[in-house]
Structures are given as structure tokens and as C-alpha cells.
Amino acid sequence: MVVPVSGSSEDVMRALDPGVSGSELLPLAVHRDAAVRAAVAGRSDCPMGALVSLGHDVNLDVLGALLANPRTPSSVVRRLADHRDPRISGLAVQRLRNSFR
């Protein structure tokens, strides 16, 4: 399912709104606009299923937001440590190292 781009800036605001939570975030996690998906990926209350799904995103901003989110599952972080882009793999490796300190 892909949500249309129209009203993307409003959708970014919705994704950042603390009053929007849980199941309301799920459609935003598959939004066509990467800025909306990144906003969802960075939320500490993002549903676990959305975090796992966003781990397969191709947009580097979305993946960076996921790696900055402490709730992102370690399985997603480990997979991103093998990402082809060194910026993403570097962030993931650093996060894995920090988790063992």
C-alpha cells in the first residue's frame, strides 16, 4: 500500500504529532514521501512492525532515522550493518558497538 504524495508536508506534521500514535502511524510508514517515512522511523513510539518494515526502505534518510531510534530492533540494525552504502553500514556498526559497552 502506498499513500499518495498530495499533502506531504501535512503528512510530515501528522507523523511528528505526538497525538498521532500506534495504528495511525502505520499508513504513514508506507507513505510515498520519504520525509514522512523518516519522521515515522524516528519516533520512539513507532510500532515494532513498522520499524521492521522500514528497515527494508531504500531511502538513506529513512534508514538513518531508524538507526537513530533506540527502539529499532537489533535484527534490523544487524542487517543494516551489511548495507551497501557505507554511511548506513557505518552507523549500524557503530550502534552495534555501542550496545556492547
PDB file as gemmi writes it, atoms N, CA and C in Angstrom:
CRYST1    1.000    1.000    1.000  90.00  90.00  90.00 P 1                      
ATOM      1  N   MET A   1       0.842  -1.181   0.000  1.00  0.00           N  
ATOM      2  CA  MET A   1       0.000   0.000   0.000  1.00  0.00           C  
ATOM      3  C   MET A   1       0.883   1.239   0.000  1.00  0.00           C  
ATOM      4  N   VAL A   2       0.611   2.182  -0.885  1.00  0.00           N  
ATOM      5  CA  VAL A   2       1.357   3.427  -0.949  1.00  0.00           C  
ATOM      6  C   VAL A   2       0.369   4.573  -0.841  1.00  0.00           C  
ATOM      7  N   VAL A   3       0.644   5.483   0.066  1.00  0.00           N  
ATOM      8  CA  VAL A   3      -0.210   6.642   0.274  1.00  0.00           C  
ATOM      9  C   VAL A   3       0.225   7.725  -0.708  1.00  0.00           C  
ATOM     10  N   PRO A   4      -0.696   8.426  -1.358  1.00  0.00           N  
ATOM     11  CA  PRO A   4      -0.335   9.445  -2.337  1.00  0.00           C  
ATOM     12  C   PRO A   4       0.489  10.583  -1.747  1.00  0.00           C  
ATOM     13  N   VAL A   5       1.208  11.289  -2.634  1.00  0.00           N  
ATOM     14  CA  VAL A   5       2.095  12.368  -2.214  1.00  0.00           C  
ATOM     15  C   VAL A   5       1.331  13.628  -1.832  1.00  0.00           C  
ATOM     16  N   SER A   6       0.152  13.834  -2.366  1.00  0.00           N  
ATOM     17  CA  SER A   6      -0.572  15.070  -2.085  1.00  0.00           C  
ATOM     18  C   SER A   6      -0.684  15.313  -0.587  1.00  0.00           C  
ATOM     19  N   GLY A   7      -0.369  16.542  -0.180  1.00  0.00           N  
ATOM     20  CA  GLY A   7      -0.430  16.889   1.227  1.00  0.00           C  
ATOM     21  C   GLY A   7       0.725  16.336   2.034  1.00  0.00           C  
ATOM     22  N   SER A   8       1.873  16.126   1.384  1.00  0.00           N  
ATOM     23  CA  SER A   8       3.013  15.507   2.066  1.00  0.00           C  
ATOM     24  C   SER A   8       3.484  16.303   3.264  1.00  0.00           C  
ATOM     25  N   SER A   9       3.540  17.642   3.153  1.00  0.00           N  
ATOM     26  CA  SER A   9       4.013  18.429   4.293  1.00  0.00           C  
ATOM     27  C   SER A   9       3.050  18.292   5.474  1.00  0.00           C  
ATOM     28  N   GLU A  10       1.763  18.210   5.183  1.00  0.00           N  
ATOM     29  CA  GLU A  10       0.787  17.967   6.252  1.00  0.00           C  
ATOM     30  C   GLU A  10       0.995  16.582   6.851  1.00  0.00           C  
ATOM     31  N   ASP A  11       1.346  15.627   6.011  1.00  0.00           N  
ATOM     32  CA  ASP A  11       1.572  14.268   6.498  1.00  0.00           C  
ATOM     33  C   ASP A  11       2.840  14.183   7.340  1.00  0.00           C  
ATOM     34  N   VAL A  12       3.857  14.981   7.011  1.00  0.00           N  
ATOM     35  CA  VAL A  12       5.057  15.034   7.856  1.00  0.00           C  
ATOM     36  C   VAL A  12       4.665  15.571   9.227  1.00  0.00           C  
ATOM     37  N   MET A  13       3.850  16.610   9.248  1.00  0.00           N  
ATOM     38  CA  MET A  13       3.395  17.171  10.522  1.00  0.00           C  
ATOM     39  C   MET A  13       2.590  16.132  11.316  1.00  0.00           C  
ATOM     40  N   ARG A  14       1.752  15.361  10.624  1.00  0.00           N  
ATOM     41  CA  ARG A  14       0.993  14.294  11.303  1.00  0.00           C  
ATOM     42  C   ARG A  14       1.936  13.246  11.865  1.00  0.00           C  
ATOM     43  N   ALA A  15       2.964  12.890  11.087  1.00  0.00           N  
ATOM     44  CA  ALA A  15       3.909  11.858  11.534  1.00  0.00           C  
ATOM     45  C   ALA A  15       4.695  12.317  12.756  1.00  0.00           C  
ATOM     46  N   LEU A  16       4.878  13.617  12.897  1.00  0.00           N  
ATOM     47  CA  LEU A  16       5.612  14.166  14.037  1.00  0.00           C  
ATOM     48  C   LEU A  16       4.712  14.488  15.228  1.00  0.00           C  
ATOM     49  N   ASP A  17       3.414  14.524  15.001  1.00  0.00           N  
ATOM     50  CA  ASP A  17       2.448  14.892  16.041  1.00  0.00           C  
ATOM     51  C   ASP A  17       2.376  13.805  17.117  1.00  0.00           C  
ATOM     52  N   PRO A  18       2.710  14.141  18.375  1.00  0.00           N  
ATOM     53  CA  PRO A  18       2.657  13.133  19.436  1.00  0.00           C  
ATOM     54  C   PRO A  18       1.242  12.612  19.704  1.00  0.00           C  
ATOM     55  N   GLY A  19       0.234  13.333  19.252  1.00  0.00           N  
ATOM     56  CA  GLY A  19      -1.141  12.879  19.411  1.00  0.00           C  
ATOM     57  C   GLY A  19      -1.518  11.768  18.441  1.00  0.00           C  
ATOM     58  N   VAL A  20      -0.708  11.587  17.412  1.00  0.00           N  
ATOM     59  CA  VAL A  20      -0.919  10.510  16.440  1.00  0.00           C  
ATOM     60  C   VAL A  20      -0.025   9.357  16.867  1.00  0.00           C  
ATOM     61  N   SER A  21      -0.624   8.202  17.096  1.00  0.00           N  
ATOM     62  CA  SER A  21       0.200   7.093  17.591  1.00  0.00           C  
ATOM     63  C   SER A  21      -0.325   5.755  17.110  1.00  0.00           C  
ATOM     64  N   GLY A  22       0.425   4.730  17.412  1.00  0.00           N  
ATOM     65  CA  GLY A  22       0.021   3.358  17.150  1.00  0.00           C  
ATOM     66  C   GLY A  22      -0.415   3.098  15.732  1.00  0.00           C  
ATOM     67  N   SER A  23      -1.621   2.589  15.596  1.00  0.00           N  
ATOM     68  CA  SER A  23      -2.116   2.189  14.282  1.00  0.00           C  
ATOM     69  C   SER A  23      -2.265   3.369  13.329  1.00  0.00           C  
ATOM     70  N   GLU A  24      -2.381   4.579  13.858  1.00  0.00           N  
ATOM     71  CA  GLU A  24      -2.475   5.761  12.996  1.00  0.00           C  
ATOM     72  C   GLU A  24      -1.152   6.028  12.272  1.00  0.00           C  
ATOM     73  N   LEU A  25      -0.038   5.525  12.819  1.00  0.00           N  
ATOM     74  CA  LEU A  25       1.265   5.726  12.183  1.00  0.00           C  
ATOM     75  C   LEU A  25       1.509   4.751  11.035  1.00  0.00           C  
ATOM     76  N   LEU A  26       0.809   3.630  11.039  1.00  0.00           N  
ATOM     77  CA  LEU A  26       1.076   2.594  10.040  1.00  0.00           C  
ATOM     78  C   LEU A  26       0.912   3.072   8.600  1.00  0.00           C  
ATOM     79  N   PRO A  27      -0.174   3.779   8.242  1.00  0.00           N  
ATOM     80  CA  PRO A  27      -0.270   4.255   6.859  1.00  0.00           C  
ATOM     81  C   PRO A  27       0.834   5.260   6.515  1.00  0.00           C  
ATOM     82  N   LEU A  28       1.286   6.012   7.511  1.00  0.00           N  
ATOM     83  CA  LEU A  28       2.353   6.984   7.263  1.00  0.00           C  
ATOM     84  C   LEU A  28       3.697   6.287   7.055  1.00  0.00           C  
ATOM     85  N   ALA A  29       3.857   5.096   7.599  1.00  0.00           N  
ATOM     86  CA  ALA A  29       5.106   4.341   7.450  1.00  0.00           C  
ATOM     87  C   ALA A  29       5.296   3.823   6.031  1.00  0.00           C  
ATOM     88  N   VAL A  30       4.233   3.798   5.234  1.00  0.00           N  
ATOM     89  CA  VAL A  30       4.334   3.362   3.838  1.00  0.00           C  
ATOM     90  C   VAL A  30       4.033   4.509   2.873  1.00  0.00           C  
ATOM     91  N   HIS A  31       4.132   5.718   3.358  1.00  0.00           N  
ATOM     92  CA  HIS A  31       3.860   6.910   2.553  1.00  0.00           C  
ATOM     93  C   HIS A  31       4.857   7.012   1.410  1.00  0.00           C  
ATOM     94  N   ARG A  32       4.429   7.549   0.295  1.00  0.00           N  
ATOM     95  CA  ARG A  32       5.306   7.706  -0.875  1.00  0.00           C  
ATOM     96  C   ARG A  32       6.448   8.683  -0.596  1.00  0.00           C  
ATOM     97  N   ASP A  33       6.223   9.675   0.250  1.00  0.00           N  
ATOM     98  CA  ASP A  33       7.233  10.689   0.565  1.00  0.00           C  
ATOM     99  C   ASP A  33       8.177  10.157   1.647  1.00  0.00           C  
ATOM    100  N   ALA A  34       9.461  10.115   1.316  1.00  0.00           N  
ATOM    101  CA  ALA A  34      10.464   9.592   2.255  1.00  0.00           C  
ATOM    102  C   ALA A  34      10.549  10.428   3.525  1.00  0.00           C  
ATOM    103  N   ALA A  35      10.253  11.726   3.447  1.00  0.00           N  
ATOM    104  CA  ALA A  35      10.305  12.575   4.643  1.00  0.00           C  
ATOM    105  C   ALA A  35       9.264  12.125   5.667  1.00  0.00           C  
ATOM    106  N   VAL A  36       8.120  11.683   5.192  1.00  0.00           N  
ATOM    107  CA  VAL A  36       7.072  11.183   6.087  1.00  0.00           C  
ATOM    108  C   VAL A  36       7.532   9.871   6.717  1.00  0.00           C  
ATOM    109  N   ARG A  37       8.078   8.972   5.897  1.00  0.00           N  
ATOM    110  CA  ARG A  37       8.551   7.685   6.424  1.00  0.00           C  
ATOM    111  C   ARG A  37       9.680   7.892   7.426  1.00  0.00           C  
ATOM    112  N   ALA A  38      10.580   8.845   7.149  1.00  0.00           N  
ATOM    113  CA  ALA A  38      11.687   9.124   8.073  1.00  0.00           C  
ATOM    114  C   ALA A  38      11.161   9.664   9.397  1.00  0.00           C  
ATOM    115  N   ALA A  39      10.141  10.511   9.338  1.00  0.00           N  
ATOM    116  CA  ALA A  39       9.554  11.047  10.572  1.00  0.00           C  
ATOM    117  C   ALA A  39       8.963   9.918  11.412  1.00  0.00           C  
ATOM    118  N   VAL A  40       8.311   8.973  10.768  1.00  0.00           N  
ATOM    119  CA  VAL A  40       7.747   7.826  11.490  1.00  0.00           C  
ATOM    120  C   VAL A  40       8.873   6.969  12.059  1.00  0.00           C  
ATOM    121  N   ALA A  41       9.906   6.720  11.257  1.00  0.00           N  
ATOM    122  CA  ALA A  41      11.021   5.859  11.676  1.00  0.00           C  
ATOM    123  C   ALA A  41      11.745   6.409  12.893  1.00  0.00           C  
ATOM    124  N   GLY A  42      11.741   7.707  13.064  1.00  0.00           N  
ATOM    125  CA  GLY A  42      12.439   8.319  14.184  1.00  0.00           C  
ATOM    126  C   GLY A  42      11.641   8.384  15.470  1.00  0.00           C  
ATOM    127  N   ARG A  43      10.382   8.000  15.423  1.00  0.00           N  
ATOM    128  CA  ARG A  43       9.529   8.108  16.614  1.00  0.00           C  
ATOM    129  C   ARG A  43       9.767   6.973  17.585  1.00  0.00           C  
ATOM    130  N   SER A  44       9.888   7.322  18.853  1.00  0.00           N  
ATOM    131  CA  SER A  44      10.117   6.305  19.886  1.00  0.00           C  
ATOM    132  C   SER A  44       8.886   5.434  20.119  1.00  0.00           C  
ATOM    133  N   ASP A  45       7.724   5.894  19.674  1.00  0.00           N  
ATOM    134  CA  ASP A  45       6.505   5.096  19.839  1.00  0.00           C  
ATOM    135  C   ASP A  45       6.061   4.430  18.538  1.00  0.00           C  
ATOM    136  N   CYS A  46       6.975   4.365  17.575  1.00  0.00           N  
ATOM    137  CA  CYS A  46       6.660   3.726  16.296  1.00  0.00           C  
ATOM    138  C   CYS A  46       6.369   2.245  16.533  1.00  0.00           C  
ATOM    139  N   PRO A  47       5.301   1.720  15.951  1.00  0.00           N  
ATOM    140  CA  PRO A  47       5.001   0.297  16.120  1.00  0.00           C  
ATOM    141  C   PRO A  47       6.154  -0.585  15.627  1.00  0.00           C  
ATOM    142  N   MET A  48       6.406  -1.672  16.334  1.00  0.00           N  
ATOM    143  CA  MET A  48       7.523  -2.556  16.018  1.00  0.00           C  
ATOM    144  C   MET A  48       7.452  -3.072  14.583  1.00  0.00           C  
ATOM    145  N   GLY A  49       6.271  -3.428  14.126  1.00  0.00           N  
ATOM    146  CA  GLY A  49       6.116  -3.913  12.753  1.00  0.00           C  
ATOM    147  C   GLY A  49       6.533  -2.876  11.728  1.00  0.00           C  
ATOM    148  N   ALA A  50       6.226  -1.613  12.005  1.00  0.00           N  
ATOM    149  CA  ALA A  50       6.624  -0.539  11.096  1.00  0.00           C  
ATOM    150  C   ALA A  50       8.137  -0.365  11.105  1.00  0.00           C  
ATOM    151  N   LEU A  51       8.768  -0.495  12.277  1.00  0.00           N  
ATOM    152  CA  LEU A  51      10.228  -0.379  12.349  1.00  0.00           C  
ATOM    153  C   LEU A  51      10.896  -1.469  11.516  1.00  0.00           C  
ATOM    154  N   VAL A  52      10.389  -2.681  11.619  1.00  0.00           N  
ATOM    155  CA  VAL A  52      10.954  -3.790  10.841  1.00  0.00           C  
ATOM    156  C   VAL A  52      10.749  -3.545   9.351  1.00  0.00           C  
ATOM    157  N   SER A  53       9.553  -3.127   8.977  1.00  0.00           N  
ATOM    158  CA  SER A  53       9.250  -2.857   7.573  1.00  0.00           C  
ATOM    159  C   SER A  53      10.114  -1.723   7.024  1.00  0.00           C  
ATOM    160  N   LEU A  54      10.265  -0.660   7.800  1.00  0.00           N  
ATOM    161  CA  LEU A  54      11.075   0.477   7.355  1.00  0.00           C  
ATOM    162  C   LEU A  54      12.547   0.104   7.214  1.00  0.00           C  
ATOM    163  N   GLY A  55      12.975  -0.957   7.852  1.00  0.00           N  
ATOM    164  CA  GLY A  55      14.343  -1.435   7.698  1.00  0.00           C  
ATOM    165  C   GLY A  55      14.652  -1.903   6.290  1.00  0.00           C  
ATOM    166  N   HIS A  56      13.614  -2.099   5.473  1.00  0.00           N  
ATOM    167  CA  HIS A  56      13.789  -2.507   4.076  1.00  0.00           C  
ATOM    168  C   HIS A  56      13.669  -1.321   3.125  1.00  0.00           C  
ATOM    169  N   ASP A  57      13.536  -0.122   3.657  1.00  0.00           N  
ATOM    170  CA  ASP A  57      13.389   1.079   2.834  1.00  0.00           C  
ATOM    171  C   ASP A  57      14.674   1.334   2.058  1.00  0.00           C  
ATOM    172  N   VAL A  58      14.562   1.975   0.899  1.00  0.00           N  
ATOM    173  CA  VAL A  58      15.743   2.286   0.087  1.00  0.00           C  
ATOM    174  C   VAL A  58      16.272   3.691   0.351  1.00  0.00           C  
ATOM    175  N   ASN A  59      15.492   4.517   1.028  1.00  0.00           N  
ATOM    176  CA  ASN A  59      15.894   5.899   1.259  1.00  0.00           C  
ATOM    177  C   ASN A  59      16.851   5.994   2.444  1.00  0.00           C  
ATOM    178  N   LEU A  60      17.983   6.663   2.234  1.00  0.00           N  
ATOM    179  CA  LEU A  60      19.003   6.754   3.276  1.00  0.00           C  
ATOM    180  C   LEU A  60      18.548   7.570   4.480  1.00  0.00           C  
ATOM    181  N   ASP A  61      17.708   8.578   4.270  1.00  0.00           N  
ATOM    182  CA  ASP A  61      17.202   9.369   5.400  1.00  0.00           C  
ATOM    183  C   ASP A  61      16.311   8.520   6.302  1.00  0.00           C  
ATOM    184  N   VAL A  62      15.517   7.661   5.700  1.00  0.00           N  
ATOM    185  CA  VAL A  62      14.651   6.766   6.475  1.00  0.00           C  
ATOM    186  C   VAL A  62      15.513   5.801   7.282  1.00  0.00           C  
ATOM    187  N   LEU A  63      16.514   5.219   6.637  1.00  0.00           N  
ATOM    188  CA  LEU A  63      17.387   4.265   7.329  1.00  0.00           C  
ATOM    189  C   LEU A  63      18.189   4.948   8.432  1.00  0.00           C  
ATOM    190  N   GLY A  64      18.632   6.181   8.178  1.00  0.00           N  
ATOM    191  CA  GLY A  64      19.356   6.933   9.208  1.00  0.00           C  
ATOM    192  C   GLY A  64      18.476   7.219  10.411  1.00  0.00           C  
ATOM    193  N   ALA A  65      17.214   7.571  10.157  1.00  0.00           N  
ATOM    194  CA  ALA A  65      16.276   7.817  11.259  1.00  0.00           C  
ATOM    195  C   ALA A  65      16.027   6.539  12.048  1.00  0.00           C  
ATOM    196  N   LEU A  66      15.945   5.424  11.352  1.00  0.00           N  
ATOM    197  CA  LEU A  66      15.772   4.133  12.034  1.00  0.00           C  
ATOM    198  C   LEU A  66      16.942   3.843  12.957  1.00  0.00           C  
ATOM    199  N   LEU A  67      18.153   4.075  12.457  1.00  0.00           N  
ATOM    200  CA  LEU A  67      19.340   3.778  13.256  1.00  0.00           C  
ATOM    201  C   LEU A  67      19.483   4.723  14.443  1.00  0.00           C  
ATOM    202  N   ALA A  68      18.889   5.904  14.350  1.00  0.00           N  
ATOM    203  CA  ALA A  68      18.922   6.849  15.466  1.00  0.00           C  
ATOM    204  C   ALA A  68      17.843   6.531  16.505  1.00  0.00           C  
ATOM    205  N   ASN A  69      16.897   5.681  16.140  1.00  0.00           N  
ATOM    206  CA  ASN A  69      15.799   5.334  17.041  1.00  0.00           C  
ATOM    207  C   ASN A  69      16.235   4.184  17.949  1.00  0.00           C  
ATOM    208  N   PRO A  70      16.291   4.409  19.258  1.00  0.00           N  
ATOM    209  CA  PRO A  70      16.740   3.352  20.170  1.00  0.00           C  
ATOM    210  C   PRO A  70      15.825   2.123  20.200  1.00  0.00           C  
ATOM    211  N   ARG A  71      14.597   2.255  19.728  1.00  0.00           N  
ATOM    212  CA  ARG A  71      13.666   1.119  19.727  1.00  0.00           C  
ATOM    213  C   ARG A  71      13.790   0.230  18.498  1.00  0.00           C  
ATOM    214  N   THR A  72      14.599   0.626  17.517  1.00  0.00           N  
ATOM    215  CA  THR A  72      14.760  -0.211  16.330  1.00  0.00           C  
ATOM    216  C   THR A  72      15.349  -1.553  16.750  1.00  0.00           C  
ATOM    217  N   PRO A  73      14.716  -2.645  16.358  1.00  0.00           N  
ATOM    218  CA  PRO A  73      15.188  -3.966  16.783  1.00  0.00           C  
ATOM    219  C   PRO A  73      16.627  -4.244  16.339  1.00  0.00           C  
ATOM    220  N   SER A  74      17.358  -4.962  17.171  1.00  0.00           N  
ATOM    221  CA  SER A  74      18.754  -5.269  16.855  1.00  0.00           C  
ATOM    222  C   SER A  74      18.868  -6.083  15.572  1.00  0.00           C  
ATOM    223  N   SER A  75      17.858  -6.869  15.243  1.00  0.00           N  
ATOM    224  CA  SER A  75      17.900  -7.638  13.992  1.00  0.00           C  
ATOM    225  C   SER A  75      17.937  -6.708  12.781  1.00  0.00           C  
ATOM    226  N   VAL A  76      17.219  -5.592  12.851  1.00  0.00           N  
ATOM    227  CA  VAL A  76      17.224  -4.607  11.769  1.00  0.00           C  
ATOM    228  C   VAL A  76      18.582  -3.917  11.721  1.00  0.00           C  
ATOM    229  N   VAL A  77      19.109  -3.558  12.876  1.00  0.00           N  
ATOM    230  CA  VAL A  77      20.415  -2.890  12.934  1.00  0.00           C  
ATOM    231  C   VAL A  77      21.498  -3.810  12.374  1.00  0.00           C  
ATOM    232  N   ARG A  78      21.472  -5.084  12.737  1.00  0.00           N  
ATOM    233  CA  ARG A  78      22.473  -6.041  12.228  1.00  0.00           C  
ATOM    234  C   ARG A  78      22.396  -6.165  10.713  1.00  0.00           C  
ATOM    235  N   ARG A  79      21.182  -6.198  10.178  1.00  0.00           N  
ATOM    236  CA  ARG A  79      21.034  -6.294   8.723  1.00  0.00           C  
ATOM    237  C   ARG A  79      21.561  -5.039   8.041  1.00  0.00           C  
ATOM    238  N   LEU A  80      21.313  -3.882   8.644  1.00  0.00           N  
ATOM    239  CA  LEU A  80      21.784  -2.629   8.054  1.00  0.00           C  
ATOM    240  C   LEU A  80      23.303  -2.485   8.153  1.00  0.00           C  
ATOM    241  N   ALA A  81      23.935  -3.231   9.038  1.00  0.00           N  
ATOM    242  CA  ALA A  81      25.401  -3.205   9.127  1.00  0.00           C  
ATOM    243  C   ALA A  81      26.037  -3.747   7.850  1.00  0.00           C  
ATOM    244  N   ASP A  82      25.280  -4.488   7.058  1.00  0.00           N  
ATOM    245  CA  ASP A  82      25.761  -5.012   5.772  1.00  0.00           C  
ATOM    246  C   ASP A  82      25.259  -4.190   4.588  1.00  0.00           C  
ATOM    247  N   HIS A  83      24.712  -3.016   4.845  1.00  0.00           N  
ATOM    248  CA  HIS A  83      24.148  -2.181   3.780  1.00  0.00           C  
ATOM    249  C   HIS A  83      25.243  -1.754   2.807  1.00  0.00           C  
ATOM    250  N   ARG A  84      24.880  -1.603   1.544  1.00  0.00           N  
ATOM    251  CA  ARG A  84      25.868  -1.249   0.512  1.00  0.00           C  
ATOM    252  C   ARG A  84      26.394   0.175   0.644  1.00  0.00           C  
ATOM    253  N   ASP A  85      25.610   1.043   1.265  1.00  0.00           N  
ATOM    254  CA  ASP A  85      26.070   2.423   1.455  1.00  0.00           C  
ATOM    255  C   ASP A  85      26.870   2.496   2.752  1.00  0.00           C  
ATOM    256  N   PRO A  86      28.122   2.941   2.677  1.00  0.00           N  
ATOM    257  CA  PRO A  86      28.962   2.959   3.878  1.00  0.00           C  
ATOM    258  C   PRO A  86      28.456   3.883   4.984  1.00  0.00           C  
ATOM    259  N   ARG A  87      27.666   4.888   4.632  1.00  0.00           N  
ATOM    260  CA  ARG A  87      27.118   5.771   5.674  1.00  0.00           C  
ATOM    261  C   ARG A  87      26.148   4.999   6.559  1.00  0.00           C  
ATOM    262  N   ILE A  88      25.307   4.185   5.941  1.00  0.00           N  
ATOM    263  CA  ILE A  88      24.329   3.399   6.701  1.00  0.00           C  
ATOM    264  C   ILE A  88      25.024   2.268   7.442  1.00  0.00           C  
ATOM    265  N   SER A  89      25.880   1.537   6.752  1.00  0.00           N  
ATOM    266  CA  SER A  89      26.562   0.417   7.417  1.00  0.00           C  
ATOM    267  C   SER A  89      27.428   0.928   8.562  1.00  0.00           C  
ATOM    268  N   GLY A  90      28.060   2.086   8.378  1.00  0.00           N  
ATOM    269  CA  GLY A  90      28.885   2.657   9.448  1.00  0.00           C  
ATOM    270  C   GLY A  90      28.068   3.025  10.676  1.00  0.00           C  
ATOM    271  N   LEU A  91      26.911   3.646  10.455  1.00  0.00           N  
ATOM    272  CA  LEU A  91      26.030   3.987  11.579  1.00  0.00           C  
ATOM    273  C   LEU A  91      25.551   2.733  12.303  1.00  0.00           C  
ATOM    274  N   ALA A  92      25.221   1.708  11.531  1.00  0.00           N  
ATOM    275  CA  ALA A  92      24.732   0.468  12.139  1.00  0.00           C  
ATOM    276  C   ALA A  92      25.829  -0.223  12.938  1.00  0.00           C  
ATOM    277  N   VAL A  93      27.033  -0.288  12.377  1.00  0.00           N  
ATOM    278  CA  VAL A  93      28.152  -0.920  13.088  1.00  0.00           C  
ATOM    279  C   VAL A  93      28.448  -0.156  14.372  1.00  0.00           C  
ATOM    280  N   GLN A  94      28.428   1.173  14.300  1.00  0.00           N  
ATOM    281  CA  GLN A  94      28.683   1.985  15.493  1.00  0.00           C  
ATOM    282  C   GLN A  94      27.623   1.728  16.561  1.00  0.00           C  
ATOM    283  N   ARG A  95      26.383   1.631  16.136  1.00  0.00           N  
ATOM    284  CA  ARG A  95      25.315   1.365  17.106  1.00  0.00           C  
ATOM    285  C   ARG A  95      25.487  -0.014  17.737  1.00  0.00           C  
ATOM    286  N   LEU A  96      25.868  -0.994  16.942  1.00  0.00           N  
ATOM    287  CA  LEU A  96      26.100  -2.335  17.490  1.00  0.00           C  
ATOM    288  C   LEU A  96      27.258  -2.319  18.480  1.00  0.00           C  
ATOM    289  N   ARG A  97      28.311  -1.602  18.158  1.00  0.00           N  
ATOM    290  CA  ARG A  97      29.452  -1.496  19.080  1.00  0.00           C  
ATOM    291  C   ARG A  97      29.028  -0.833  20.386  1.00  0.00           C  
ATOM    292  N   ASN A  98      28.255   0.237  20.278  1.00  0.00           N  
ATOM    293  CA  ASN A  98      27.815   0.964  21.475  1.00  0.00           C  
ATOM    294  C   ASN A  98      26.894   0.123  22.349  1.00  0.00           C  
ATOM    295  N   SER A  99      26.182  -0.806  21.753  1.00  0.00           N  
ATOM    296  CA  SER A  99      25.256  -1.623  22.545  1.00  0.00           C  
ATOM    297  C   SER A  99      25.989  -2.641  23.409  1.00  0.00           C  
ATOM    298  N   PHE A 100      27.272  -2.872  23.123  1.00  0.00           N  
ATOM    299  CA  PHE A 100      28.050  -3.832  23.907  1.00  0.00           C  
ATOM    300  C   PHE A 100      28.964  -3.161  24.912  1.00  0.00           C  
ATOM    301  N   ARG A 101      28.827  -1.869  25.106  1.00  0.00           N  
ATOM    302  CA  ARG A 101      29.668  -1.143  26.069  1.00  0.00           C  
ATOM    303  C   ARG A 101      29.048  -1.134  27.426  1.00  0.00           C  
TER     304      ARG A 101                                                      
END                                                                             
